[in-house]
């Protein structure tokens, strides 16, 4: 592959399946954004929401590291745990891969706009 993309590969009796780390990051982003209390992902690149998510494969297991902005009024530990569970469930159910760790950093709080 001439591109600089990384892939996670799985083999079965019919051949190989290659899943781009960008796909895993997109699944992670979608799952995290569905969690109540998550305002947005914290990413330095506004053009691509998955740039703030890092995917790594360690010993055949996926490690996800992400940063989020939370909505004021939510409990950080509860929201963080919900994000971890949502991301783990989404990746495992959609890809069949095992998620070892989901590291979530809350890097800011978004206050609701007053009308």
Backbone as JSON Lines, residues from 0, in Angstrom:
{"i":0,"aa":"X","n":[0.83,-1.17,0.0],"ca":[0.0,0.0,0.0],"c":[0.88,1.24,0.0]}
{"i":1,"aa":"X","n":[0.73,2.1,-0.96],"ca":[1.55,3.27,-1.09],"c":[1.18,4.4,-0.15]}
{"i":2,"aa":"X","n":[0.04,4.29,0.49],"ca":[-0.4,5.35,1.39],"c":[0.2,5.14,2.77]}
{"i":3,"aa":"X","n":[0.17,6.19,3.59],"ca":[0.75,6.09,4.92],"c":[-0.3,5.73,5.98]}
{"i":4,"aa":"X","n":[-1.4,5.14,5.56],"ca":[-2.44,4.75,6.49],"c":[-2.06,3.43,7.16]}
{"i":5,"aa":"X","n":[-2.5,3.29,8.4],"ca":[-2.27,2.04,9.12],"c":[-3.55,1.23,9.12]}
{"i":6,"aa":"X","n":[-3.4,-0.07,9.07],"ca":[-4.54,-0.98,9.02],"c":[-4.4,-2.04,10.1]}
{"i":7,"aa":"X","n":[-5.54,-2.44,10.61],"ca":[-5.61,-3.59,11.51],"c":[-6.09,-4.74,10.64]}
{"i":8,"aa":"X","n":[-5.41,-5.85,10.69],"ca":[-5.75,-6.98,9.83],"c":[-6.23,-8.16,10.65]}
{"i":9,"aa":"X","n":[-7.21,-8.84,10.09],"ca":[-7.74,-10.07,10.68],"c":[-7.74,-11.13,9.59]}
{"i":10,"aa":"X","n":[-7.4,-12.32,9.97],"ca":[-7.42,-13.42,9.02],"c":[-8.48,-14.42,9.45]}
{"i":11,"aa":"X","n":[-9.14,-15.0,8.46],"ca":[-10.07,-16.09,8.73],"c":[-9.92,-17.11,7.6]}
{"i":12,"aa":"X","n":[-10.79,-18.11,7.57],"ca":[-10.64,-19.18,6.59],"c":[-10.84,-18.71,5.15]}
{"i":13,"aa":"X","n":[-11.49,-17.56,4.95],"ca":[-11.73,-17.06,3.59],"c":[-10.69,-16.07,3.11]}
{"i":14,"aa":"X","n":[-9.85,-15.59,4.01],"ca":[-8.83,-14.61,3.61],"c":[-8.58,-13.58,4.69]}
{"i":15,"aa":"X","n":[-8.18,-12.38,4.27],"ca":[-7.83,-11.32,5.2],"c":[-8.83,-10.18,5.13]}
{"i":16,"aa":"X","n":[-9.02,-9.53,6.26],"ca":[-9.84,-8.33,6.33],"c":[-8.94,-7.24,6.9]}
{"i":17,"aa":"X","n":[-8.85,-6.12,6.19],"ca":[-8.04,-5.0,6.63],"c":[-8.97,-3.85,7.01]}
{"i":18,"aa":"X","n":[-8.83,-3.35,8.24],"ca":[-9.65,-2.24,8.72],"c":[-8.73,-1.06,8.99]}
{"i":19,"aa":"X","n":[-8.99,0.04,8.33],"ca":[-8.18,1.23,8.5],"c":[-8.34,1.79,9.91]}
{"i":20,"aa":"X","n":[-7.24,2.31,10.46],"ca":[-7.33,2.95,11.77],"c":[-8.26,4.15,11.72]}
{"i":21,"aa":"X","n":[-8.39,4.78,10.55],"ca":[-9.33,5.89,10.4],"c":[-10.77,5.41,10.58]}
{"i":22,"aa":"X","n":[-11.06,4.21,10.14],"ca":[-12.4,3.65,10.32],"c":[-12.66,3.41,11.8]}
{"i":23,"aa":"X","n":[-11.67,2.87,12.5],"ca":[-11.82,2.66,13.95],"c":[-11.99,3.99,14.67]}
{"i":24,"aa":"X","n":[-11.28,5.01,14.23],"ca":[-11.42,6.34,14.84],"c":[-12.8,6.91,14.57]}
{"i":25,"aa":"X","n":[-13.33,6.72,13.37],"ca":[-14.66,7.21,13.03],"c":[-15.74,6.51,13.86]}
{"i":26,"aa":"X","n":[-15.59,5.2,14.05],"ca":[-16.52,4.45,14.9],"c":[-16.46,4.99,16.32]}
{"i":27,"aa":"X","n":[-15.25,5.25,16.81],"ca":[-15.06,5.78,18.16],"c":[-15.7,7.15,18.3]}
{"i":28,"aa":"X","n":[-15.51,8.0,17.31],"ca":[-16.08,9.36,17.35],"c":[-17.6,9.31,17.39]}
{"i":29,"aa":"X","n":[-18.19,8.5,16.52],"ca":[-19.65,8.41,16.47],"c":[-20.21,7.9,17.79]}
{"i":30,"aa":"X","n":[-19.57,6.89,18.37],"ca":[-20.04,6.33,19.64],"c":[-19.92,7.35,20.77]}
{"i":31,"aa":"X","n":[-18.8,8.06,20.82],"ca":[-18.59,9.05,21.89],"c":[-19.59,10.19,21.81]}
{"i":32,"aa":"X","n":[-19.89,10.64,20.59],"ca":[-20.8,11.77,20.42],"c":[-22.24,11.42,20.77]}
{"i":33,"aa":"X","n":[-22.56,10.15,20.85],"ca":[-23.92,9.74,21.24],"c":[-24.11,9.74,22.75]}
{"i":34,"aa":"X","n":[-23.04,9.87,23.51],"ca":[-23.11,9.82,24.97],"c":[-23.6,11.17,25.5]}
{"i":35,"aa":"X","n":[-24.59,11.12,26.38],"ca":[-25.11,12.33,26.99],"c":[-24.01,12.99,27.82]}
{"i":36,"aa":"X","n":[-23.82,14.27,27.61],"ca":[-22.8,15.0,28.33],"c":[-21.58,15.31,27.48]}
{"i":37,"aa":"X","n":[-21.42,14.6,26.36],"ca":[-20.31,14.9,25.46],"c":[-20.77,16.0,24.51]}
{"i":38,"aa":"X","n":[-20.11,17.14,24.58],"ca":[-20.45,18.26,23.72],"c":[-19.84,18.07,22.33]}
{"i":39,"aa":"X","n":[-18.57,17.71,22.31],"ca":[-17.87,17.47,21.04],"c":[-16.54,16.79,21.33]}
{"i":40,"aa":"X","n":[-15.9,16.37,20.28],"ca":[-14.55,15.85,20.41],"c":[-13.6,17.03,20.4]}
{"i":41,"aa":"X","n":[-12.54,16.92,21.14],"ca":[-11.52,17.97,21.14],"c":[-10.48,17.57,20.12]}
{"i":42,"aa":"X","n":[-10.42,18.33,19.04],"ca":[-9.45,17.98,18.0],"c":[-8.82,19.24,17.44]}
{"i":43,"aa":"X","n":[-7.55,19.16,17.17],"ca":[-6.86,20.31,16.62],"c":[-7.21,20.58,15.16]}
{"i":44,"aa":"X","n":[-7.77,19.59,14.47],"ca":[-8.07,19.72,13.05],"c":[-9.58,19.7,12.85]}
{"i":45,"aa":"X","n":[-10.17,20.84,12.64],"ca":[-11.63,20.94,12.51],"c":[-12.17,20.25,11.26]}
{"i":46,"aa":"X","n":[-11.33,20.03,10.25],"ca":[-11.79,19.42,9.01],"c":[-12.1,17.94,9.18]}
{"i":47,"aa":"X","n":[-11.42,17.3,10.11],"ca":[-11.58,15.86,10.29],"c":[-11.76,15.56,11.77]}
{"i":48,"aa":"X","n":[-12.96,15.19,12.16],"ca":[-13.27,14.98,13.58],"c":[-12.47,13.84,14.19]}
{"i":49,"aa":"X","n":[-11.95,12.94,13.39],"ca":[-11.23,11.8,13.95],"c":[-9.77,12.1,14.24]}
{"i":50,"aa":"X","n":[-9.28,13.29,13.91],"ca":[-7.87,13.61,14.14],"c":[-7.54,13.67,15.63]}
{"i":51,"aa":"X","n":[-8.52,13.89,16.49],"ca":[-8.27,13.93,17.93],"c":[-8.33,12.56,18.58]}
{"i":52,"aa":"X","n":[-8.5,11.52,17.78],"ca":[-8.59,10.16,18.3],"c":[-7.38,9.37,17.79]}
{"i":53,"aa":"X","n":[-6.71,8.7,18.7],"ca":[-5.55,7.9,18.33],"c":[-5.86,6.43,18.56]}
{"i":54,"aa":"X","n":[-5.6,5.64,17.55],"ca":[-5.84,4.2,17.59],"c":[-4.49,3.5,17.53]}
{"i":55,"aa":"X","n":[-4.32,2.5,18.39],"ca":[-3.08,1.73,18.4],"c":[-3.44,0.27,18.62]}
{"i":56,"aa":"X","n":[-2.69,-0.61,18.02],"ca":[-2.9,-2.04,18.21],"c":[-1.77,-2.57,19.09]}
{"i":57,"aa":"X","n":[-2.15,-3.14,20.23],"ca":[-1.16,-3.72,21.15],"c":[-1.55,-5.16,21.44]}
{"i":58,"aa":"X","n":[-0.7,-6.1,21.07],"ca":[-0.93,-7.52,21.31],"c":[-2.32,-7.96,20.85]}
{"i":59,"aa":"X","n":[-2.64,-7.64,19.6],"ca":[-3.91,-8.05,18.99],"c":[-5.14,-7.38,19.59]}
{"i":60,"aa":"X","n":[-4.95,-6.33,20.38],"ca":[-6.07,-5.61,20.97],"c":[-5.96,-4.13,20.62]}
{"i":61,"aa":"X","n":[-7.12,-3.49,20.5],"ca":[-7.18,-2.08,20.13],"c":[-7.09,-1.2,21.38]}
{"i":62,"aa":"X","n":[-6.28,-0.15,21.28],"ca":[-6.17,0.85,22.34],"c":[-6.63,2.18,21.73]}
{"i":63,"aa":"X","n":[-7.63,2.79,22.35],"ca":[-8.2,4.05,21.87],"c":[-7.86,5.15,22.87]}
{"i":64,"aa":"X","n":[-7.36,6.28,22.37],"ca":[-7.11,7.45,23.2],"c":[-7.83,8.62,22.55]}
{"i":65,"aa":"X","n":[-8.68,9.3,23.33],"ca":[-9.45,10.41,22.77],"c":[-9.64,11.53,23.78]}
{"i":66,"aa":"X","n":[-9.9,12.72,23.27],"ca":[-10.17,13.88,24.11],"c":[-11.55,14.42,23.77]}
{"i":67,"aa":"X","n":[-12.3,14.79,24.8],"ca":[-13.66,15.29,24.59],"c":[-13.88,16.6,25.36]}
{"i":68,"aa":"X","n":[-14.86,17.34,24.89],"ca":[-15.37,18.48,25.62],"c":[-16.71,18.06,26.19]}
{"i":69,"aa":"X","n":[-16.93,18.34,27.46],"ca":[-18.19,17.93,28.07],"c":[-19.1,19.12,28.3]}
{"i":70,"aa":"X","n":[-20.38,18.85,28.38],"ca":[-21.37,19.88,28.66],"c":[-21.44,20.1,30.16]}
{"i":71,"aa":"X","n":[-21.47,21.36,30.56],"ca":[-21.54,21.72,31.98],"c":[-22.78,21.06,32.61]}
{"i":72,"aa":"X","n":[-22.6,20.56,33.83],"ca":[-23.7,19.97,34.56],"c":[-23.65,18.45,34.62]}
{"i":73,"aa":"X","n":[-22.74,17.86,33.89],"ca":[-22.6,16.41,33.92],"c":[-21.43,16.02,34.81]}
{"i":74,"aa":"X","n":[-21.47,14.81,35.32],"ca":[-20.42,14.31,36.18],"c":[-19.31,13.68,35.33]}
{"i":75,"aa":"X","n":[-18.1,14.16,35.5],"ca":[-16.99,13.72,34.66],"c":[-16.76,12.21,34.74]}
{"i":76,"aa":"X","n":[-16.67,11.61,35.94],"ca":[-16.42,10.15,35.97],"c":[-17.54,9.34,35.3]}
{"i":77,"aa":"X","n":[-18.79,9.74,35.5],"ca":[-19.91,9.0,34.89],"c":[-19.9,9.14,33.37]}
{"i":78,"aa":"X","n":[-19.68,10.36,32.89],"ca":[-19.64,10.59,31.45],"c":[-18.45,9.86,30.83]}
{"i":79,"aa":"X","n":[-17.3,9.92,31.48],"ca":[-16.1,9.24,30.97],"c":[-16.31,7.74,30.87]}
{"i":80,"aa":"X","n":[-16.91,7.15,31.88],"ca":[-17.18,5.7,31.86],"c":[-18.17,5.35,30.75]}
{"i":81,"aa":"X","n":[-19.18,6.21,30.57],"ca":[-20.16,5.96,29.51],"c":[-19.5,6.03,28.13]}
{"i":82,"aa":"X","n":[-18.56,6.96,27.94],"ca":[-17.83,7.05,26.67],"c":[-17.0,5.8,26.46]}
{"i":83,"aa":"X","n":[-16.29,5.36,27.51],"ca":[-15.47,4.16,27.4],"c":[-16.31,2.95,26.97]}
{"i":84,"aa":"X","n":[-17.44,2.78,27.63],"ca":[-18.31,1.63,27.33],"c":[-18.89,1.73,25.92]}
{"i":85,"aa":"X","n":[-19.32,2.93,25.51],"ca":[-19.91,3.12,24.19],"c":[-18.9,2.83,23.09]}
{"i":86,"aa":"X","n":[-17.68,3.35,23.24],"ca":[-16.64,3.14,22.23],"c":[-16.24,1.67,22.16]}
{"i":87,"aa":"X","n":[-16.04,1.05,23.31],"ca":[-15.67,-0.37,23.36],"c":[-16.74,-1.23,22.68]}
{"i":88,"aa":"X","n":[-17.99,-1.0,23.04],"ca":[-19.1,-1.78,22.47],"c":[-19.2,-1.58,20.96]}
{"i":89,"aa":"X","n":[-19.08,-0.33,20.51],"ca":[-19.22,-0.03,19.08],"c":[-18.12,-0.71,18.27]}
{"i":90,"aa":"X","n":[-16.88,-0.57,18.7],"ca":[-15.77,-1.17,17.94],"c":[-15.88,-2.68,17.93]}
{"i":91,"aa":"X","n":[-16.14,-3.27,19.09],"ca":[-16.19,-4.73,19.16],"c":[-17.36,-5.29,18.35]}
{"i":92,"aa":"X","n":[-18.52,-4.64,18.39],"ca":[-19.67,-5.17,17.66],"c":[-19.55,-4.96,16.15]}
{"i":93,"aa":"X","n":[-18.9,-3.86,15.73],"ca":[-18.82,-3.58,14.3],"c":[-17.63,-4.25,13.61]}
{"i":94,"aa":"X","n":[-16.57,-4.56,14.36],"ca":[-15.36,-5.09,13.73],"c":[-14.97,-6.49,14.18]}
{"i":95,"aa":"X","n":[-15.46,-6.91,15.33],"ca":[-15.04,-8.2,15.87],"c":[-13.69,-8.13,16.57]}
{"i":96,"aa":"X","n":[-13.08,-6.96,16.59],"ca":[-11.81,-6.79,17.29],"c":[-12.05,-6.64,18.79]}
{"i":97,"aa":"X","n":[-11.03,-6.9,19.59],"ca":[-11.13,-6.74,21.03],"c":[-10.51,-5.41,21.42]}
{"i":98,"aa":"X","n":[-11.24,-4.65,22.23],"ca":[-10.74,-3.36,22.72],"c":[-10.17,-3.58,24.11]}
{"i":99,"aa":"X","n":[-8.9,-3.26,24.27],"ca":[-8.23,-3.44,25.56],"c":[-8.47,-2.24,26.47]}
{"i":100,"aa":"X","n":[-8.34,-1.03,25.9],"ca":[-8.39,0.18,26.7],"c":[-9.03,1.3,25.89]}
{"i":101,"aa":"X","n":[-9.84,2.13,26.56],"ca":[-10.32,3.37,25.99],"c":[-9.95,4.48,26.97]}
{"i":102,"aa":"X","n":[-8.95,5.27,26.61],"ca":[-8.52,6.38,27.45],"c":[-9.26,7.64,27.03]}
{"i":103,"aa":"X","n":[-9.95,8.25,27.98],"ca":[-10.73,9.46,27.69],"c":[-10.18,10.62,28.52]}
{"i":104,"aa":"X","n":[-9.83,11.7,27.83],"ca":[-9.4,12.92,28.51],"c":[-10.48,13.97,28.32]}
{"i":105,"aa":"X","n":[-10.96,14.53,29.44],"ca":[-11.9,15.64,29.37],"c":[-11.04,16.9,29.4]}
{"i":106,"aa":"X","n":[-11.0,17.61,28.29],"ca":[-10.09,18.75,28.16],"c":[-10.77,20.1,28.24]}
{"i":107,"aa":"X","n":[-12.09,20.08,28.43],"ca":[-12.8,21.36,28.54],"c":[-14.27,21.16,28.84]}
{"i":108,"aa":"X","n":[-14.89,22.25,29.25],"ca":[-16.32,22.24,29.56],"c":[-17.0,23.29,28.68]}
{"i":109,"aa":"X","n":[-18.12,22.91,28.1],"ca":[-18.91,23.83,27.28],"c":[-20.11,24.26,28.1]}
{"i":110,"aa":"X","n":[-20.26,25.57,28.23],"ca":[-21.4,26.12,28.98],"c":[-22.55,26.38,28.03]}
{"i":111,"aa":"X","n":[-23.79,26.08,28.47],"ca":[-24.94,26.31,27.58],"c":[-25.09,27.79,27.27]}
{"i":112,"aa":"X","n":[-25.53,28.08,26.05],"ca":[-25.79,29.45,25.63],"c":[-27.07,29.95,26.29]}
{"i":113,"aa":"X","n":[-27.04,31.16,26.8],"ca":[-28.25,31.75,27.35],"c":[-28.94,32.54,26.26]}
{"i":114,"aa":"X","n":[-30.24,32.36,26.18],"ca":[-31.01,33.06,25.13],"c":[-31.24,34.5,25.47]}
